[in-house]
Amino acid sequence: MAMVKEIMGQRMVEAFCSDVSRCSSQPNRFCIKRQKTVSILPTFSELKTMLQLPAPYSQPPFIKLDESSKRDLALNPMSVTITGTITIKNSDITDHKEMMAMMLQHFGTFKNALHERGIIVLQLVSTEIDPRTMEPKLSNPVELEWLKCYKVGAERSTYKVEFEIDSDFGFPVAITVTNKYDKEIFLEGFSIEGVVDIACNSWIQPEKVHPEERVFFSNKAYLPCHTPAGLKKLRKEELKQLRGNGKGVRRGCERVYDYDVYNDLGNPDKGQEHVRPILGTRDYPCPRRCRTGRPHATTDEKYESPINSSVESYVPRDEAFEGVRKEALDVEKLKGATRNLIPFIRTCITKCGNFKQLSDVQQIYKRKHVDKMKPENVTTTKWPLPMNMMSKIQNDVEEYFKFDTPRIINGGNCCCIKDEELGRQALAGINPLSIKRLETFPPVSDLDPSIYGAQKSALKEEHIISHLDGMPVQQAMAEKKLFMLDYHDAYLPFLNGINAREDRKAYATRTILYLTRLGTLKPIAIELSLPESKQVLTPPLDATSHWLWQIAKAHVCSNDAGVHQLVHHWLRTHACMEPFIIAAHRQLSAMHPVFKLLKPHLKHTLQINALAREALINEGGIIETDFSSGKYSTEIISAAYKDWWRFDMEALPADLIRRGLAEPDPTHPHGLRLLIEDYPYANDGLLIWFALENLVRTYVNYYYSDRIMVRSDSELQSWYSEVTNVGHADHANASWWPTLSTPSDLTSILTTLIWVASVQHSAVNFGQYPLGGYVPMRSPHMKKLLPKEDDLEYKEFLEDPEGYLLSCLPNMFETTKFLAVVNILSQHSPDEEYMGQRKDLSDWTGDPEIIKAFYEFSMDIKRIEKEIDKRNKDTTRRNRCGAGIPPYELLVASSAPGVTGRGVPNSISI
């Protein structure tokens, strides 16, 4: 308004004053409380168009007022009414007494008491500083009695709010909110049409719980140096609240982001056998987690007390699962428990529950086509209809308790993985991140020989020479035909402890694979290592060696399943992303353009990680009980983080080059050549990587024109410094951390973060049930080593080799429990947001270049989906197309809810 007066002059502004009654019928316009005039004052949207304000709002070429007009304006400021709209989500009001009170209110029998508890106080914040106090300029507070107009049963309610401001208030760009209601309220958003949109989407705690005002900023992005004067102090105070003071027990209603070590995975109060190493120490490096501040364990103050029925795991309030996401997760948990019921009873009755034959395994899965059960002789049956109905009911009940048939066995059931399938899954399965090129033969261990001795491989040239199409080993390596799955160093340090258990047996395996002329991989040698011995198996020549080869492959797949879950899934995506998320909330304002870019990629990860610490990676959790690694799981995670993880190698091109799967080549698209042409994860992933990199580059260059802007951005530099020095403190001095000095540096870092949180996580997560839900082909643990001729079990092996192999696998209850978990982990929520989708594009309404970049990225993703579909139908691509081979769809961005084997959500949300 002050700008209009500067342009038009005082007298012209007065001519715009309209009738109060006319303004009240148009609530989104200024309402000037003066005498009736003939003109209608323009809306804020019209004013912005007239003034053509750049970002941030700078001063237009004003028409200067004379001194007399300025004195008149100072002595007679006008009072202006602005009408805004606020939206509150109603779904959390479920208390029966509360509902009854509101119903009584609607009938006019309940008045003041409820209204006093249903008030929220709002104030607009200007772009300008109040010259009298040098504080942010605020409107007069407005009290909204939101329950007064509450609609019972409605999902959300929208209210009109009128603010009285001075005519020289400036543009509103934020709002403060105080909740005087006695329960938390979910505020979805606030807007003044054409002027300001504020996406809140946050829980507002009662004033008696959190007396500090909440501030929500407009959707417009501001670098710190461009922040309007009226917001600078509030911007800093908001970040200060989010950091907390690092003390005390965090409560579920809070929204404090802080760091801690993993001292909550064991439970020393239950005894020494329940103690686990604290991760995030000198001996056991690890990324930091979100601090909860729960009380210490009684017997050891270094540990945090575990979660129990009376103590929930803290995550900042806005990170918690809500609505359909929480409901969908609860439904799947119930289904999993139900499906485990019958196997649990059978296991208890038989005291064993082992699979005796392959048909026992098949019984836990639903038939693809439910048979219509009919009596054999309907004509002679006295009660055909009831019998038919009873059979159908019995059939339906039995099917309900079974699991869906995994996509991986659509080509037929078998009790072991075939050679070609083992090689194919290394490229197109749920762990395409372990395969690497063999560059030294025999392979060399990186373990410390002073601790583990000289780990010389037992592999020799005679083991593989006959499988190399006439080439010597050195030539095959030179022609880049030999590859390896190497789990030797990951498992060997822990084998004595693992194998001490009666029901767990494991090797540290190495598998050599040969790249055939068809572009497929075939295993040609498997090395099985124990601390005291090593043996090598090669493709079989007779019946006995055939079954020994099958058991060896089962051990390879079990190693693969553990490294996939612990290293590539949990460590590289969930755990290593958590410090970046915590630091983003602590150091980057909600107005910061980098925070706005990253925001959809940060959602839900802290919640799912908290649940994992509670039930998956903790002492006695799913990982320990289901995988060979057992209680050494956390140590395997820490060892991989210490010796192998590097942020600069998490970018897809860098990862492929590091593993020897790709080479720089300027003659190929994007300057990269794959050494295995039909490598579905890499083929599809590179399409997404470069589309994503192009989006991020455009975005970064829009806000940062040169290196000076990057270096001088205090929030950005604080974020990255905190990640490297606090969130990843155990690698704080590593030389491999990328620098953050130029727009190109920032583009690389942000592209990698978004890639890990979305595409890479999807590649290793959402295929867990469809591609890994058949235990005979991918067992999470093994119970027996290879039988030896002097073993008592060798005769049993010779008489029934299939039965012996099945006895090496988890029993029925262990299997169904495992399947229930990976089924949940493979689920897409009904409210998921996928790669290429953005629900917050209004943040860049005034930035058409950014809108265009997001649109073009969305179109790129759609084109990539079509290209992937085309590739899956190309019969020359034998790793993704063929008889019984499932198409590779894990990097198809879109998906329906549920277990689909496809879909790339924007964040690590499960």
Number of C-alpha atoms within 10 A of each C-alpha: 18 16 20 19 21 17 18 15 19 18 10 12 16 18 14 16 23 21 19 18 11 13 20 14 9 12 19 22 24 26 25 23 16 14 10 15 13 10 12 17 20 15 17 20 15 13 17 16 11 11 17 12 14 11 14 14 15 10 10 13 10 14 13 13 16 10 9 8 15 15 11 11 17 10 9 10 12 17 18 22 23 21 21 21 17 19 20 22 19 19 14 13 14 9 9 9 9 12 14 13 16 23 16 13 19 17 9 9 10 15 15 10 9 17 17 14 17 21 20 22 15 24 22 25 27 23 22 22 20 15 9 7 8 11 16 20 23 23 19 14 17 17 19 19 19 20 21 16 13 20 15 17 10 10 11 16 17 17 15 16 18 19 20 20 19 17 19 19 23 18 19 22 23 24 22 19 21 22 27 21 22 15 17 18 21 20 19 18 18 26 21 22 16 15 18 20 22 21 19 21 16 20 19 25 24 20 18 12 13 14 12 15 18 19 19 25 24 22 22 22 24 19 20 20 13 12 19 20 18 23 21 18 13 20 20 15 12 17 18 14 16 19 18 16 11 15 10 11 12 21 18 17 18 20 21 26 26 25 20 18 19 26 22 26 28 27 25 21 15 11 10 10 11 15 18 22 19 22 23 21 17 10 14 19 24 29 28 27 28 24 21 26 19 20 13 15 19 13 13 13 12 13 25 22 23 23 17 9 5 5 12 15 18 26 27 21 18 19 17 18 17 10 10 13 16 12 14 18 18 13 11 18 15 12 18 23 15 15 20 22 14 16 21 16 13 15 16 12 10 9 9 12 19 22 19 16 16 15 12 13 21 15 13 20 18 17 14 9 6 11 9 10 15 15 14 8 8 13 9 9 11 9 10 15 13 10 16 16 13 14 16 17 13 13 15 12 11 13 17 15 20 21 20 18 18 20 20 22 18 13 12 7 16 15 19 22 19 15 17 13 20 22 26 23 19 23 25 25 27 26 24 20 24 17 22 21 22 23 17 9 14 14 19 14 14 11 17 11 10 7 8 11 10 13 19 11 19 15 20 14 12 10 16 19 15 13 20 17 11 10 13 15 21 14 13 18 18 11 11 18 21 26 24 22 23 23 21 25 20 22 24 20 19 22 21 16 14 21 19 10 11 9 15 23 22 27 29 23 29 23 25 24 28 25 19 14 9 11 19 21 26 23 25 21 23 26 22 25 23 19 15 6 8 17 13 18 18 20 19 14 9 8 11 12 14 15 20 21 22 21 25 24 24 27 30 26 24 26 30 22 21 26 26 21 22 22 25 23 22 21 21 24 24 23 20 23 26 23 25 22 25 26 23 26 21 23 24 24 24 22 20 20 22 23 20 19 18 19 17 23 25 26 20 18 23 26 22 19 23 19 17 19 20 21 16 19 23 24 26 18 17 18 24 18 19 22 24 29 30 23 26 19 24 24 23 22 24 25 18 20 21 17 11 10 18 16 15 15 18 20 20 21 23 15 16 22 19 15 17 18 21 21 16 14 12 10 9 10 10 13 11 17 19 19 19 19 14 21 23 26 22 23 15 20 22 17 20 23 20 15 19 23 19 17 21 25 19 16 21 22 14 13 16 18 12 13 15 12 16 21 15 13 14 15 20 24 17 15 19 20 17 21 23 22 13 18 30 23 19 21 20 15 11 11 8 11 15 14 11 19 16 16 23 17 16 24 20 17 22 19 22 22 22 25 25 25 27 26 26 27 24 30 28 22 27 30 30 27 28 24 21 26 26 25 23 23 23 23 28 28 27 26 20 19 16 21 17 12 11 8 11 10 13 16 14 13 21 15 10 13 20 18 17 22 25 24 18 24 25 25 19 22 22 20 23 26 21 24 22 23 18 20 26 23 19 22 24 26 21 14 12 20 22 19 26 20 19 15 8 14 14 15 20 16 14 13 15 10 14 19 17 13 17 21 17 16 22 19 14 17 22 17 13 20 20 13 14 22 15 10 20 22 13 13 12 14 18 17 28 26 17 16 10 13 18 21 20 24 25 29 27 27 24 21 20 14 14 16 22 18 27 23 27 27 27 28 26 27 27 23
